[in-house]
Each structure stands twice: as C-alpha cells, then as structure tokens.
Amino acid sequence: MEPGQHFSGGVLGLFLLGLVSRHANNASAATGVLLGVLVTIWMTLPKLFDVPEPLRNPLHTHMTIVVATLTIFLAGLGVTAVRGSLPRQPG
C-alpha cells in the first residue's frame, strides 16, 4: 500500500460524520481527524521503524483504512454528543 492510501479512510470518516450528524461542528471534525491521524501513524509505524512487539499493530495492513475511518467517525460523534449534552453558556 502506498502511504497516501492510508489517509483515504480519513476522508471517508469525515464525510460520514457530516452525513450522519447534523450537529457536528469544526471541533468535532478536528478532534476526529486528529485522533484518526494518530491511529494511522501508530498502525503504519512498524513499517518505517523497528517498534517493540507490545506496541506493534496486531491487525493486517489493509485494516488501517477501516480503523482510521471508524476512529474519525466515532470520535467525531462522541465529541458531538458530549458538546450537545453540556449546558449552554448565556452569551
């Protein structure tokens, strides 16, 4: 897999977040993307460097896109749910 292909899951996760949640905002999307990038880096790191066995990704390489998509989508939904349940500040 090419390195750019790992980040295509991020675009799909962000698209699904916007499609499913009408209340998702920039903070939800940014949090989801940040976590998705961190997970993608963790999953691809053993290909670039010698990583100790306990820190290695146990999944197949092709699962990187799936996990990145789910991470961005679910983290974005989680932030949206938490922000929606917080009391609004008058202002």
Phi and psi in degrees as a GROMACS rama.xvg file:
@    title "Ramachandran Plot"
@    xaxis  label "Phi"
@    yaxis  label "Psi"
@TYPE xy
-76.489  150.642  GLU-2
-58.9233  -35.1726  PRO-3
-67.4698  -25.5037  GLY-4
-69.7918  -24.4096  GLN-5
-66.9724  -28.8225  HIS-6
-88.775  -4.02325  PHE-7
-67.7586  -27.1965  SER-8
-64.2982  -30.575  GLY-9
-64.9209  -38.9458  GLY-10
-66.2532  -41.9367  VAL-11
-65.3626  -42.6573  LEU-12
-61.752  -41.0656  GLY-13
-67.6529  -40.3247  LEU-14
-61.6463  -46.429  PHE-15
-64.2661  -36.2697  LEU-16
-60.834  -46.0205  LEU-17
-68.6504  -31.8233  GLY-18
-73.7248  -41.6022  LEU-19
-84.0932  -40.4183  VAL-20
-108.526  114.624  SER-21
-76.4263  -16.3224  ARG-22
-98.2137  0.0158155  HIS-23
-66.2937  138.174  ALA-24
-125.466  -168.998  ASN-25
-62.1681  -38.4311  ASN-26
-64.533  -41.1222  ALA-27
-64.3336  -45.8767  SER-28
-65.802  -42.8524  ALA-29
-65.8369  -40.4045  ALA-30
-64.4243  -44.3877  THR-31
-61.8309  -44.1904  GLY-32
-66.2532  -42.3114  VAL-33
-60.2405  -47.2956  LEU-34
-65.6096  -37.5361  LEU-35
-63.5776  -40.4982  GLY-36
-66.0522  -41.7271  VAL-37
-63.2754  -41.6998  LEU-38
-66.1162  -41.0936  VAL-39
-62.9412  -41.9946  THR-40
-63.1187  -44.6849  ILE-41
-60.3261  -40.0837  TRP-42
-74.0858  -25.6388  MET-43
-100.255  -8.36706  THR-44
-57.666  -41.6034  LEU-45
-60.5405  -19.8555  PRO-46
-75.5414  -26.4692  LYS-47
-97.1491  -34.2584  LEU-48
-134.193  162.897  PHE-49
-82.189  109.404  ASP-50
-106.346  138.744  VAL-51
-57.8845  148.324  PRO-52
-53.9295  -43.2008  GLU-53
-65.1511  -20.3711  PRO-54
-95.5356  -3.30341  LEU-55
-76.0881  152.227  ARG-56
-74.313  123.605  ASN-57
-82.2727  -7.94684  PRO-58
-91.9095  162.619  LEU-59
-67.7497  155.785  HIS-60
-57.1864  -37.888  THR-61
-68.9019  -14.866  HIS-62
-78.8669  -9.68611  MET-63
-59.4299  -44.2446  THR-64
-64.9402  -41.6999  ILE-65
-65.1995  -46.024  VAL-66
-66.3174  -39.2687  VAL-67
-64.0963  -42.613  ALA-68
-60.979  -48.0515  THR-69
-65.3785  -37.58  LEU-70
-63.0169  -48.6066  THR-71
-64.6359  -45.1263  ILE-72
-64.3177  -50.5372  PHE-73
-71.906  -37.0314  LEU-74
-66.3289  -40.8335  ALA-75
-63.5661  -42.235  GLY-76
-64.6512  -38.6237  LEU-77
-63.812  -45.3354  GLY-78
-64.7445  -39.5757  VAL-79
-62.4164  -42.7043  THR-80
-66.0891  -42.1772  ALA-81
-67.0696  -44.0481  VAL-82
-66.3314  -32.0789  ARG-83
-74.1352  -26.2557  GLY-84
-89.3615  -8.06127  SER-85
-77.3787  144.034  LEU-86
-66.76  141.267  PRO-87
-77.1433  139.972  ARG-88
-84.2628  132.482  GLN-89
-67.2156  141.329  PRO-90
